[in-house]
Amino acid sequence: MAAQEHNDADSPGRTRTWWHPMLVATLQWALQDSYEVRDEVSVGRMPLRIDILILRRLGELPEIAKQELGPLVQILNEYTAVEFKSPSDAIEIGDLDQLLGCVHLFRSQQRPPLERGKLSLAILAPAISSALRDDVERLGLTISERHGGVWEITGGLFPLWVIETDRLAEHAESVLAFFSRNFLRDAKPIIERWCATGHAEIVDFIVQQIEQFKRRGESFTMQHKDAQVMERTWEEFQAAAIAAASPEKRLEGLSPEKRLEGLSPEKRLEGLSPEDVLKGLSEADRKRLRELLEQQSFEDNSNGGDAAK
C-alpha cells in the first residue's frame, strides 16, 4: 500500500495560536519559582499531549500570582493539567474525553505511581459550551458553577475545573482576562482598567513578551496562527503603556533633541527663569544674545522716536 501523504501543517495539535506560548510565559512569570510550567507535555504519538502541565515546587507562591492569576491559583495541585482554548477557539465535542485520556496516560507513565489526589485538571476557555455540557452528561458527570466564571465538574477520578476567561474579563481583575474573546473584540477598556488599578506590571510584561515573539521572525508566525492579532495587540499595549507612564518614564532614553522635537521656541523656554536660560548658553550664544537684545533695543527706541514726531 502506498504511503499516505502527510502534511504536518494540517496535523491536529501541530498548528496553534500565539496565545498558547503567551499563556505559558505568563504563568511562569506570575508563579516564578513556586511552580514549574511545562509546555505541551507529550503522552504518546501526536496529538496526544497535555497543553500545559504545572508542577508544584518548593518556592513560596508569590503575591503577584495570587493577585494576577485569580481563580487558577486557588485550584492548583501538586500536578495541574491545563487544557487551553484561545480567544479564537472553543470547547468542542470530544475535548473533555481527550483531556481525560491524556491525563490517564500521563499518570500511567509516572514512576513511582502518582497518587490520584495530587493531580487536578483545568480547562481554560472563553466560555462553557453546549458541547462540553453534552460530554459531561454522556460521561455521567455533573457540572456546577462555584462562583463567577469558575465551574467544577464532579463525579470523575480527578478534581476538574473550567474557568471562563470571558467572565473574568468583565472585571479585568486577572491577567487571564487577556486570553478572552472580550479582549480580542475590544482590548482598550481592559488595558485602561489595568493601567488605572495598579496592574501596569502586566502591561509591561505582555509588551516585552510579544516583542520577544516578534524577534523570532517568520519562523514564529508560520508556526502560530493569529499573528496579525498579535501585532495589533502589541500596538494597543504599547500605546497604553506610554499613556500610563509618568512624564519622566516617557522621556527615558530620549536625547535632549528628541525630547524637544516638535515644540515651539516659546514652549521650550516655558517655565525657565532668565538665570536658567543663561546657564544653558555657551559664551558664543551669550554674545549673540547680547547683540540681538541691543539691536531690539535700538529698534524699539527708533520706533518710539518716530511715533513722538
Secondary structure, DSSP 8 states (H G I E B T S, - for coil): -------GGGSTTTSEETHHHHHHHHHHHHHGGGEEEEEEEE-SSTT-EEEEEEEE-SS---HHHHHHSTHHHHT--SEEEEEE--TT----TTHHHHHHHHHHHHHHT-SS---GGGEEEEEEESS--HHHHHHHHHTT-EEEEEETTEEEEESSSS-EEEEEHHHHHTTT-SGGGGGSHHHHH--HHHHHHHHHTT-HHHHHHHHHHHHHHHHTTHHHHHHEE-HHHHHHHHHHHHHHHHHHS-HHHHHTT--HHHHHTT--HHHHHTT--HHHHHHT--HHHHHHHHHHHHHHHHHHHHHHHHHH-
